[in-house]
Structures are given as C-alpha cells and as structure tokens.
Amino acid sequence: DFFRMQRCLQACSSLQPEEIPFDFRVETAKCLIELKDTTNAAAILNALIQEDDEAADVFFLLGTCYKIENRAAEAVEALEAAKELVEGGEYSDDLVHRIDTALAELKVQ
C-alpha cells in the first residue's frame, strides 16, 4: 500500500544509491508510478540515468512519468532517447511497441 511504500522510501533515503541495487530502484520507480507518485518515481529514474544513460527501460519509465504529469515535451525527449537505445540494442518487442505507442499518443495531443 501507499503508506508502506512511503516508509520504505524514507528508510532507503538514508542509504547511498550504490548501496541499493539498480534493478531494485527500477522496480521501486515502477511501483511509485502505479501509485501515482510520479514525482518520487521521476527523481529515482533521473538518478538512475545519471548512473547508466543506456538503460532504455529507465528512459521509457521517465517518459511515462512525464506523460502522466502532462509534461509532453519532456516525455517526448525521454521516450525518443529510449527509442534510440532500443534501435541500437537488443530489447523486447514489447518495450519497442510501448515506446512507439507512447510517442504516437503524445504526438496526437
């Protein structure tokens, strides 16, 4: 539930980022997005991008946060970065499709 997630975030905030596994932080951001806490999710995702600027799924999630927050220009920028990365690497067709769908939805707005 939301309050348990908040307590977990507070407990983790005293740790250094390198003490928390990258994948755990990605999953935490996903949970926060589902809970509509896009502010905290975006903060985590931006920190992850600082560590690894070639993680297409992280850029996709950041674009999703910005899309939810109606920050279209920033959403498109993050999603286009994700698209460039998936075109140059081996990613699932599902991620490619979700990126393309999100970009198409933003361009219609």
Backbone as ProteinMPNN parsed JSONL, in Angstrom:
{"seq_chain_A": "DFFRMQRCLQACSSLQPEEIPFDFRVETAKCLIELKDTTNAAAILNALIQEDDEAADVFFLLGTCYKIENRAAEAVEALEAAKELVEGGEYSDDLVHRIDTALAELKVQ", "coords_chain_A": {"N_chain_A": [[0.832, -1.19, 0.0], [0.27, 2.376, -0.248], [1.265, 3.859, 1.98], [3.066, 2.109, 3.192], [4.941, 1.969, 1.157], [5.853, 4.597, 1.182], [7.094, 4.673, 3.711], [9.121, 2.839, 3.248], [10.581, 4.191, 1.279], [11.469, 6.36, 2.802], [13.106, 5.024, 4.627], [15.035, 4.019, 2.903], [16.147, 6.346, 2.002], [18.213, 7.135, 3.602], [20.309, 5.642, 2.812], [23.146, 5.268, 0.633], [23.003, 5.662, -2.93], [24.467, 3.654, -4.324], [24.341, 1.582, -2.567], [21.934, 0.411, -2.86], [20.555, -1.891, -4.993], [20.536, -1.426, -8.55], [18.431, -2.559, -10.149], [16.471, -2.943, -8.181], [15.837, -0.317, -7.566], [14.733, 0.475, -9.998], [12.432, -1.14, -10.032], [11.182, -0.098, -7.774], [10.597, 2.481, -8.678], [8.73, 1.805, -10.668], [6.645, 0.807, -9.075], [5.983, 3.155, -7.697], [5.035, 4.717, -9.808], [2.72, 3.284, -10.438], [1.341, 3.835, -8.125], [0.77, 6.418, -8.522], [2.632, 8.299, -7.732], [4.411, 10.116, -9.175], [6.333, 12.094, -8.926], [8.306, 11.277, -7.008], [9.016, 8.916, -8.313], [10.088, 9.884, -10.742], [12.303, 11.256, -9.744], [13.889, 9.149, -8.778], [14.298, 7.768, -11.194], [15.663, 9.685, -12.752], [18.029, 9.82, -11.283], [18.951, 7.235, -11.71], [19.459, 7.327, -14.45], [21.629, 9.017, -14.458], [23.527, 7.279, -13.528], [23.497, 5.207, -15.428], [23.243, 5.804, -18.594], [22.302, 4.38, -20.698], [20.134, 2.779, -20.382], [17.378, 1.78, -21.671], [14.818, 1.077, -20.741], [14.596, 2.571, -18.416], [14.589, 5.194, -19.37], [12.189, 4.994, -20.783], [10.352, 4.625, -18.658], [10.715, 7.06, -17.325], [9.782, 8.806, -19.29], [7.135, 7.979, -19.245], [6.365, 8.842, -16.684], [6.556, 11.645, -17.04], [4.647, 11.941, -19.038], [2.285, 11.266, -17.679], [2.251, 13.404, -15.932], [1.605, 15.426, -17.619], [3.659, 16.696, -18.981], [4.549, 17.147, -21.761], [6.653, 17.794, -23.652], [8.995, 17.051, -22.286], [8.404, 14.39, -21.873], [8.356, 13.385, -24.496], [11.043, 13.81, -25.169], [12.384, 12.037, -23.37], [11.236, 9.597, -24.164], [12.037, 9.474, -26.842], [14.767, 9.234, -26.479], [14.793, 6.707, -25.315], [13.841, 5.235, -27.484], [15.925, 5.547, -29.359], [17.897, 4.083, -28.04], [16.784, 1.476, -27.961], [16.747, 0.877, -30.618], [19.385, 0.509, -31.173], [20.129, -1.688, -29.727], [19.513, -4.853, -28.068], [16.42, -5.407, -27.283], [13.203, -6.199, -25.892], [10.409, -6.838, -28.049], [8.078, -5.936, -26.986], [8.764, -3.72, -25.345], [9.702, -1.969, -27.317], [7.33, -1.615, -28.769], [5.704, -0.416, -26.764], [7.064, 1.996, -26.367], [6.836, 3.178, -28.921], [4.037, 3.409, -29.063], [3.482, 5.162, -26.909], [4.849, 7.458, -27.789], [3.394, 8.017, -30.149], [0.881, 8.602, -29.051], [1.481, 10.943, -27.66], [2.178, 12.658, -29.708], [-0.199, 13.037, -30.965], [-1.614, 14.602, -29.259]], "CA_chain_A": [[0.0, 0.0, 0.0], [0.994, 3.63, -0.438], [1.97, 4.284, 3.186], [4.23, 1.232, 3.357], [5.926, 2.392, 0.155], [6.435, 5.843, 1.68], [8.02, 4.32, 4.794], [10.266, 2.186, 2.611], [11.37, 5.264, 0.656], [12.136, 7.109, 3.869], [14.174, 4.177, 5.161], [16.084, 3.926, 1.88], [16.737, 7.656, 1.735], [19.437, 7.293, 4.384], [21.349, 4.847, 2.164], [23.751, 5.797, -0.59], [22.418, 4.95, -4.082], [25.2, 2.445, -4.691], [24.004, 0.535, -1.601], [20.651, -0.153, -3.272], [20.738, -2.401, -6.351], [19.935, -0.693, -9.666], [17.145, -3.166, -10.513], [15.525, -2.687, -7.104], [15.375, 1.07, -7.717], [13.834, 0.495, -11.161], [11.16, -1.719, -9.59], [10.572, 0.876, -6.856], [10.023, 3.539, -9.523], [7.526, 1.25, -11.293], [5.599, 0.79, -8.039], [5.573, 4.537, -7.442], [4.212, 5.14, -10.944], [1.406, 2.659, -10.244], [0.696, 4.522, -7.007], [0.591, 7.809, -8.98], [3.643, 9.163, -7.113], [5.359, 10.307, -10.273], [7.411, 12.988, -8.504], [9.368, 10.44, -6.452], [9.453, 7.981, -9.357], [10.954, 10.618, -11.666], [13.569, 11.541, -9.051], [14.66, 7.905, -8.796], [14.672, 7.463, -12.571], [16.713, 10.622, -13.165], [19.271, 9.387, -10.634], [19.395, 6.024, -12.41], [20.011, 7.735, -15.745], [22.959, 9.55, -14.175], [24.403, 6.115, -13.367], [23.528, 4.401, -16.658], [22.459, 6.536, -19.594], [21.975, 3.479, -21.806], [19.045, 1.904, -19.93], [16.181, 2.206, -22.404], [13.615, 0.917, -19.922], [14.552, 3.68, -17.459], [14.116, 6.355, -20.129], [10.767, 4.783, -21.045], [9.604, 4.896, -17.429], [10.758, 8.502, -17.086], [8.825, 9.381, -20.239], [5.797, 7.655, -18.736], [6.106, 9.787, -15.579], [6.311, 12.978, -17.601], [3.37, 11.888, -19.762], [1.236, 11.317, -16.653], [2.277, 14.753, -15.364], [1.295, 16.353, -18.718], [4.884, 17.403, -19.377], [4.678, 16.487, -23.057], [7.96, 17.973, -24.28], [9.961, 16.226, -21.557], [8.033, 12.995, -22.131], [8.832, 13.049, -25.844], [12.507, 13.745, -25.106], [12.772, 10.789, -22.702], [10.808, 8.467, -24.989], [12.897, 9.419, -28.027], [16.043, 8.676, -26.015], [14.545, 5.269, -25.167], [13.712, 4.671, -28.828], [17.277, 5.461, -29.926], [18.614, 2.994, -27.371], [16.263, 0.162, -28.357], [17.112, 0.642, -32.01], [20.78, 0.11, -31.23], [20.41, -2.8, -28.827], [18.598, -5.991, -28.082], [15.346, -5.221, -26.31], [11.996, -6.933, -26.252], [9.473, -6.184, -28.962], [7.075, -5.288, -26.153], [9.264, -2.393, -24.969], [9.705, -1.162, -28.542], [5.93, -1.279, -29.051], [5.212, 0.536, -25.757], [7.686, 3.294, -26.647], [6.194, 3.715, -30.13], [2.656, 3.768, -28.717], [3.5, 6.371, -26.072], [5.225, 8.59, -28.641], [2.274, 8.314, -31.037], [-0.156, 9.246, -28.249], [1.91, 12.308, -27.348], [2.193, 13.464, -30.926], [-1.602, 13.311, -31.314], [-2.13, 15.643, -28.338]], "C_chain_A": [[0.874, 1.25, 0.0], [1.82, 4.014, 0.79], [3.18, 3.402, 3.481], [5.327, 1.616, 2.38], [6.609, 3.674, 0.619], [7.44, 5.568, 2.789], [9.28, 3.672, 4.239], [11.177, 3.228, 1.966], [12.124, 6.07, 1.704], [13.292, 6.317, 4.446], [15.345, 4.098, 4.18], [16.793, 5.253, 1.652], [18.018, 7.886, 2.526], [20.6, 6.497, 3.788], [21.926, 5.585, 0.96], [23.192, 5.008, -1.771], [23.142, 3.651, -4.432], [24.953, 1.29, -3.711], [22.687, -0.164, -1.952], [20.803, -0.622, -4.712], [19.935, -1.608, -7.395], [18.539, -1.231, -9.975], [16.078, -2.946, -9.45], [14.968, -1.269, -7.228], [14.461, 1.225, -8.93], [12.455, -0.023, -10.752], [10.425, -0.781, -8.623], [9.911, 1.998, -7.649], [8.741, 3.054, -10.197], [6.358, 1.241, -10.297], [5.08, 2.199, -7.768], [4.706, 5.074, -8.573], [2.809, 4.562, -10.804], [0.625, 3.331, -9.131], [0.453, 6.004, -7.299], [1.525, 8.79, -8.267], [4.762, 9.385, -8.128], [6.513, 11.234, -9.902], [8.585, 12.18, -7.952], [9.902, 9.453, -7.484], [10.423, 8.676, -10.309], [12.3, 10.943, -11.03], [14.467, 10.306, -9.051], [15.17, 7.624, -10.203], [15.758, 8.403, -13.089], [18.056, 10.257, -12.538], [19.83, 8.141, -11.322], [20.025, 6.359, -13.758], [21.404, 8.333, -15.57], [23.98, 8.411, -14.035], [24.575, 5.332, -14.658], [22.63, 5.06, -17.692], [22.166, 5.698, -20.837], [20.88, 2.488, -21.438], [17.735, 2.383, -20.549], [14.921, 2.111, -21.565], [13.474, 2.045, -18.909], [14.081, 4.948, -18.165], [12.63, 6.221, -20.447], [9.927, 5.108, -19.816], [9.595, 6.387, -17.1], [9.794, 9.22, -18.026], [7.395, 9.144, -19.81], [5.422, 8.598, -17.594], [5.737, 11.16, -16.13], [4.988, 13.025, -18.364], [2.207, 11.993, -18.78], [1.117, 12.728, -16.085], [1.957, 15.838, -16.406], [2.477, 17.247, -19.074], [5.32, 16.817, -20.719], [6.067, 16.609, -23.668], [9.022, 17.102, -23.614], [9.678, 14.739, -21.763], [8.559, 12.55, -23.486], [10.354, 12.912, -25.842], [12.981, 12.421, -24.485], [12.417, 9.579, -23.563], [11.645, 8.346, -26.259], [14.287, 8.895, -27.669], [15.911, 7.157, -25.861], [14.501, 4.593, -26.533], [15.078, 4.53, -29.494], [18.042, 4.285, -29.333], [18.099, 1.622, -27.796], [16.61, -0.151, -29.806], [18.55, 0.151, -32.129], [21.112, -1.103, -30.385], [19.405, -3.915, -28.973], [17.6, -5.846, -26.937], [14.12, -5.962, -26.796], [11.129, -6.114, -27.204], [8.405, -5.438, -28.181], [7.515, -3.882, -25.758], [9.266, -1.469, -26.176], [8.284, -0.698, -28.86], [5.393, -0.242, -28.062], [5.804, 1.922, -25.971], [7.005, 3.938, -27.843], [4.767, 4.177, -29.843], [2.615, 5.061, -27.912], [3.87, 7.603, -26.903], [4.081, 8.991, -29.565], [1.165, 9.035, -30.278], [0.224, 10.699, -27.932], [1.88, 13.21, -28.565], [0.801, 13.807, -31.411], [-2.124, 14.466, -30.493], [-1.868, 17.016, -28.842]], "O_chain_A": [[2.082, 1.172, 0.225], [2.961, 4.452, 0.649], [4.202, 3.889, 3.964], [6.508, 1.594, 2.727], [7.822, 3.818, 0.463], [8.519, 6.161, 2.81], [10.382, 3.937, 4.719], [12.399, 3.154, 2.093], [13.288, 6.419, 1.508], [14.35, 6.88, 4.727], [16.507, 4.111, 4.588], [17.921, 5.277, 1.159], [18.824, 8.742, 2.161], [21.745, 6.659, 4.211], [21.26, 6.423, 0.352], [22.932, 3.812, -1.641], [22.506, 2.662, -4.795], [25.316, 0.149, -3.996], [22.372, -1.214, -1.393], [21.149, 0.181, -5.578], [18.807, -1.184, -7.143], [17.577, -0.467, -10.056], [14.903, -2.779, -9.779], [13.775, -1.043, -7.021], [13.519, 2.017, -8.898], [11.435, 0.58, -11.084], [9.198, -0.684, -8.654], [8.798, 2.417, -7.331], [7.77, 3.804, -10.289], [5.235, 1.616, -10.635], [3.875, 2.406, -7.627], [3.747, 5.805, -8.327], [1.821, 5.263, -11.023], [-0.603, 3.394, -9.177], [-0.009, 6.75, -6.436], [1.236, 9.985, -8.208], [5.887, 8.913, -7.964], [7.576, 11.159, -10.518], [9.726, 12.371, -8.375], [11.103, 9.184, -7.526], [11.467, 8.117, -10.645], [13.328, 10.908, -11.706], [15.669, 10.409, -9.296], [16.338, 7.282, -10.387], [16.673, 7.967, -13.788], [19.098, 10.372, -13.183], [21.042, 8.013, -11.493], [21.013, 5.742, -14.158], [22.263, 8.173, -16.438], [25.15, 8.57, -14.382], [25.667, 4.847, -14.954], [21.41, 4.895, -17.669], [21.826, 6.232, -21.893], [20.714, 1.469, -22.108], [17.071, 3.274, -20.019], [14.046, 2.971, -21.662], [12.356, 2.438, -18.574], [13.266, 5.695, -17.622], [11.889, 7.203, -20.392], [8.907, 5.789, -19.92], [8.58, 6.917, -16.648], [9.075, 10.13, -17.612], [6.536, 10.007, -19.988], [4.297, 9.095, -17.54], [4.735, 11.756, -15.734], [4.29, 14.038, -18.336], [1.251, 12.728, -19.025], [0.016, 13.194, -15.791], [2.031, 17.029, -16.104], [2.304, 18.414, -19.427], [6.313, 16.095, -20.809], [6.607, 15.617, -24.158], [9.847, 16.491, -24.292], [10.602, 13.927, -21.821], [9.137, 11.471, -23.613], [10.891, 11.988, -26.454], [13.877, 11.768, -25.02], [13.209, 8.643, -23.678], [11.933, 7.235, -26.706], [14.912, 8.193, -28.464], [16.817, 6.412, -26.236], [15.058, 3.511, -26.717], [15.36, 3.51, -30.123], [18.753, 3.576, -30.045], [18.892, 0.697, -27.976], [16.752, -1.317, -30.176], [18.891, -0.548, -33.083], [22.272, -1.511, -30.33], [18.565, -3.918, -29.874], [17.909, -6.127, -25.779], [14.014, -6.31, -27.972], [11.118, -4.883, -27.171], [7.881, -4.427, -28.649], [6.719, -2.946, -25.831], [8.871, -0.308, -26.068], [8.063, 0.469, -29.182], [4.709, 0.701, -28.46], [5.114, 2.922, -25.777], [6.635, 5.111, -27.791], [4.343, 5.224, -30.332], [1.813, 5.95, -28.196], [3.273, 8.667, -26.739], [3.824, 10.182, -29.747], [0.571, 9.978, -30.801], [-0.636, 11.579, -27.938], [1.586, 14.4, -28.454], [0.623, 14.754, -32.177], [-2.972, 15.229, -30.955], [-2.235, 17.993, -28.191]]}, "name": "protein", "num_of_chains": 1, "seq": "DFFRMQRCLQACSSLQPEEIPFDFRVETAKCLIELKDTTNAAAILNALIQEDDEAADVFFLLGTCYKIENRAAEAVEALEAAKELVEGGEYSDDLVHRIDTALAELKVQ"}
